[in-house]
Amino acid sequence: TALLAQQTRSADAAAALAQVEALAPDSLELWLLKGNLAQLSSLFDLAQAAYQRVLAQDPAHAGAWNNLGL
């Protein structure tokens, strides 16, 4: 998913995330990737909400803190 997003294939990345969400809706990595995709799409409110969801489950998650800071 991250590679698809980096290649500006947002629609493909979103479809891949939807499949992951169906299998593991509470996965921290899912929400981190959702935040990353939203951030790449300049949807900063959605990105912030996704990173905060990660931090609610794991307050020490360095990746979420880093991306939230960006």
Backbone hydrogen bonds in HBPLUS format (Angstrom, degrees):
<---DONOR---> <-ACCEPTOR-->    atom                        ^
c    i                          cat <-CA-CA->   ^        H-A-AA   ^      H-
h    n   atom  resd res      DA  || num        DHA   H-A  angle D-A-AA Bond
n    s   type  num  typ     dist DA aas  dist angle  dist       angle   num
A0005-ALA N   A0001-THR O   2.96 MM   4  6.22 158.1  2.01 151.3 157.3     1
A0006-GLN N   A0002-ALA O   2.93 MM   4  6.16 156.8  1.98 148.8 155.1     2
A0007-GLN N   A0003-LEU O   3.02 MM   4  6.20 136.2  2.22 140.9 152.1     3
A0007-GLN N   A0004-LEU O   3.20 MM   3  5.10 129.3  2.47  91.8 105.2     4
A0009-ARG N   A0004-LEU O   2.85 MM   5  5.12 158.9  1.90 160.3 156.5     5
A0008-THR N   A0005-ALA O   3.01 MM   3  5.05 149.2  2.11 112.5 113.6     6
A0013-ALA N   A0009-ARG O   2.94 MM   4  6.20 158.0  1.99 154.2 161.5     7
A0014-ALA N   A0010-SER O   2.81 MM   4  5.99 159.7  1.85 152.9 157.9     8
A0015-ALA N   A0011-ALA O   3.03 MM   4  6.23 153.6  2.10 143.0 149.9     9
A0016-ALA N   A0012-ASP O   2.99 MM   4  6.23 156.5  2.04 147.5 153.6    10
A0017-LEU N   A0013-ALA O   2.94 MM   4  6.20 155.8  2.00 149.0 155.9    11
A0018-ALA N   A0014-ALA O   2.98 MM   4  6.20 149.6  2.07 143.7 151.7    12
A0019-GLN N   A0015-ALA O   3.19 MM   4  6.51 148.7  2.29 143.4 150.7    13
A0020-VAL N   A0016-ALA O   3.09 MM   4  6.43 156.5  2.14 147.4 153.7    14
A0021-GLU N   A0017-LEU O   2.78 MM   4  5.98 160.1  1.81 153.1 159.0    15
A0022-ALA N   A0018-ALA O   3.10 MM   4  6.28 144.9  2.23 138.5 146.5    16
A0023-LEU N   A0020-VAL O   3.00 MM   3  5.19 129.0  2.27 100.5 114.2    17
A0024-ALA N   A0020-VAL O   2.77 MM   4  5.95 161.5  1.81 162.7 168.8    18
A0027-SER N   A0024-ALA O   3.18 MM   3  5.49 169.4  2.19 119.5 120.7    19
A0031-TRP N   A0027-SER O   3.22 MM   4  6.60 161.6  2.26 150.4 153.3    20
A0032-LEU N   A0028-LEU O   2.89 MM   4  6.16 149.8  1.99 148.3 157.8    21
A0033-LEU N   A0029-GLU O   2.88 MM   4  6.04 161.6  1.92 147.7 152.3    22
A0034-LYS N   A0030-LEU O   2.82 MM   4  6.10 151.6  1.90 148.1 157.2    23
A0035-GLY N   A0031-TRP O   2.96 MM   4  6.08 153.7  2.03 139.0 145.7    24
A0036-ASN N   A0032-LEU O   2.90 MM   4  6.21 153.9  1.97 145.6 153.4    25
A0037-LEU N   A0033-LEU O   2.86 MM   4  6.09 162.6  1.89 152.4 156.2    26
A0038-ALA N   A0034-LYS O   2.96 MM   4  6.13 160.4  2.00 146.2 151.9    27
A0039-GLN N   A0035-GLY O   2.83 MM   4  6.00 156.4  1.88 148.1 155.2    28
A0040-LEU N   A0036-ASN O   2.90 MM   4  6.15 158.8  1.94 150.5 155.8    29
A0041-SER N   A0037-LEU O   3.06 MM   4  6.24 134.3  2.27 137.7 149.8    30
A0041-SER N   A0038-ALA O   3.11 MM   3  5.01 128.6  2.39  92.2 106.2    31
A0043-LEU N   A0038-ALA O   2.77 MM   5  4.89 165.6  1.79 155.6 150.5    32
A0042-SER N   A0039-GLN O   3.03 MM   3  4.98 161.3  2.06 108.4 111.1    33
A0047-ALA N   A0043-LEU O   2.99 MM   4  6.27 156.3  2.05 151.3 159.0    34
A0048-GLN N   A0044-PHE O   2.88 MM   4  5.99 164.4  1.90 147.1 151.1    35
A0049-ALA N   A0045-ASP O   3.05 MM   4  6.25 160.7  2.09 145.0 150.1    36
A0050-ALA N   A0046-LEU O   3.00 MM   4  6.21 155.3  2.06 146.8 153.2    37
A0051-TYR N   A0047-ALA O   2.94 MM   4  6.23 165.6  1.96 158.4 161.8    38
A0052-GLN N   A0048-GLN O   2.90 MM   4  6.07 156.3  1.96 150.1 157.2    39
A0053-ARG N   A0049-ALA O   2.99 MM   4  6.17 139.1  2.16 137.8 148.5    40
A0054-VAL N   A0050-ALA O   3.14 MM   4  6.52 152.1  2.22 146.5 153.1    41
A0055-LEU N   A0051-TYR O   2.99 MM   4  6.30 162.2  2.02 148.9 153.7    42
A0056-ALA N   A0052-GLN O   2.90 MM   4  6.06 136.8  2.09 138.8 149.6    43
A0057-GLN N   A0054-VAL O   3.07 MM   3  5.45 132.9  2.30 104.9 116.8    44
A0058-ASP N   A0054-VAL O   2.85 MM   4  6.05 150.1  1.93 149.6 159.7    45
A0061-HIS N   A0058-ASP O   3.02 MM   3  5.54 158.0  2.07 131.3 129.3    46
A0065-TRP N   A0061-HIS O   3.13 MM   4  6.44 162.5  2.16 153.9 159.1    47
A0066-ASN N   A0062-ALA O   2.84 MM   4  6.01 163.1  1.87 153.6 158.6    48
A0067-ASN N   A0063-GLY O   2.95 MM   4  6.11 169.4  1.96 149.9 152.7    49
A0068-LEU N   A0064-ALA O   2.86 MM   4  5.90 152.5  1.93 145.1 153.3    50
A0069-GLY N   A0065-TRP O   2.98 MM   4  6.13 148.2  2.08 143.9 152.0    51
A0070-LEU N   A0066-ASN O   3.16 MM   4  6.54 136.7  2.35 140.4 152.0    52
A0070-LEU N   A0067-ASN O   3.18 MM   3  5.05 127.0  2.47  90.5 104.0    53
